[in-house]
Amino acid sequence: MKQVSIIVAIAENNAIGNNNQLLWHIPDDLIRFKALTTNHDIIMGKKTFESLPIKPLPNRKNIVITDIPNEQISGCTMAYSIQDVLEKMNPEKENFIIGGGSIYSQFMPLANKLYITKVHHTFEADTFFPEIDSTAWTLQEESELFVCEKNLLKYSFLTFTKK
């Protein structure tokens, strides 16, 4: 079975985005994201791809999900369904689902691991991460509480594994 992991930063109210933008900028979260995902496959919806500051993200196989038949994006592997994504994922390595909201919802039942950056604040948002069901997931690791010097947001890193 392929290793499917979700990586996401979520607020206390499960908010993850608004108007196709992230809700905060926490440099250490981006450093962690890069460290975990480099040299792995990353899977995202087209809107998430369009929101990236650098396209495609370097040193990773960028798999972009679209519902437009035969659509191509330079430097990316295109997928046209969840099944198509699963066939194109690397069977030897961890594969990271990086968003957005509907992609996270569709992959939650297929994921084995969740890398969560929990931002201890609530935000106005139009995109939310699904509830993490404590009967299905075990908290494996929780970091200390950090404070971002830039915006004073408190956050911590959580890792869950499927029960």
N, C-alpha and C positions, 0 to 999 in steps of 0.2 A: 504494500500500500504506500502511496506517495505521501511524503511528509508535507502537510499543508499547515502553515502557520499564519495567523493574523497579527499584523502590527498596526497599532493605532494609538493616538492620544485622545483621551476622552475627558470631558468635564464631569463634575459631580452629577449633573443632570443628563449625562450620556451624550451631550452635545459634541459634535465633531466638526461642524462647518456651517458657514452661512454665505449665501451667494457664491458658491464654489470656491470659497477661500477658507483657510484655516483660521481659527479664532484667536490664536496667540502665536508668539514666536519665542520658543525656548531653545536656545542654542544647544544645550546638553542633550535635549531630546533628539535634535537633528543629528548630532554626533553619534548617539546610540543607534538611531535608525540606519545611518550609513554603515556603522561597524557591523551590525547584524545582517544587513541585506547585501553588502558588497560580495560579488562572485556568486550570487544566487539569482534565481528567477524571481521577478516581482510581477505581480498580476494586479491590474487596475482597470477600472472603467475608463471610457474615453474622456469624460469630464475631468476625472482626476488627472489623467495624462495632460490635458490642456492646461490644468492649473499649476503644473510643475514649473519651477523657475528654470530648470535645465531639462531639455527634452532631446532624446531619451536620457534617463539617469545613467551615468557612466558606470562601467564595470559590473553591469547587471544585465541579464536578458529581460527586456521590458516586454511583457505580454499585455496587450491592450484589448479589452473586450468591447466589441461594437455590435450593434444590431443592423448595420448597413452592409449588405452582402458585398463581398469582394473589396471592401474598403482597405486601403493600405496606408500606413504611416511609416515614413522613412526611419530606418534603424530599429523598428519594432517588429515583434511577432504578433500577428493579429489572431484573435480568437472570436468566434461568432456564436458561442454558447458555452455554458459551464462545462459540458462534456468535452467540447473542443479544447478548453483550457486544460482540463485534467489530462488529456492526451498529449498536450504540448509541454507540460511541466517536466522538470528534471526528476527522473526516478531515483537518482543517486543522492540528491541534496535536499535541503529544506527549501520550500517554495513559500514566498511571502505574499499574502493578500494585503494590498496597501490602500484600498478604497475604491470608490466612495461608499456611501451609506447602503445603497441597494446591493452592491457587490459584497459588502460585509455580511448583510443579511442572508444572501444566497450561499455564502461559503461557511457560515457558522456551523451548520450540521456536518460539514466535511472536514473542518479544522481539527487538528490534534493539539495545538498549542496557541496560546494568546500572549502576545507581548503588549502590555498595556502601559501607557504613560498616563497616570491618573492626575489630572490637574484639579486641585482642591479649590474649586470655584465654580459657580454656575454662570452660564452664558446664554444670551439670546441666540437662537440658531434655527436653521431650517433642515439640518441633517443631523441624525442621531445614530449612535451605535446601539445595536440590539442589547437587551438585558442579558447579563451573564448569569445563567441559571446555576445556582450553587449545587443543585443535585446532579448536574452534568460536568461541572468543572471543579478542579482542586487548585487552590492557591499554592503554588510551589515555592515562590520566592517573592519577597517584598523588600524593597530598598528602604533606606532611611528617608526621611522627609527632606527634600531640597527646596531652596528658595532661589528663583531666578533673579539675578542681580539687576537685569534689565527692566523687568516689569513687576518684581516682587511677588510673582505667582508662586504658590507652593505646589509641589508636585512630587510624585513618587513613581517608581518603576515596579510593576507587578508582572509576574509570569504565572499563567494558569496552564494546567494540562487537563486533557479530557479524562474523565473517570472511566 
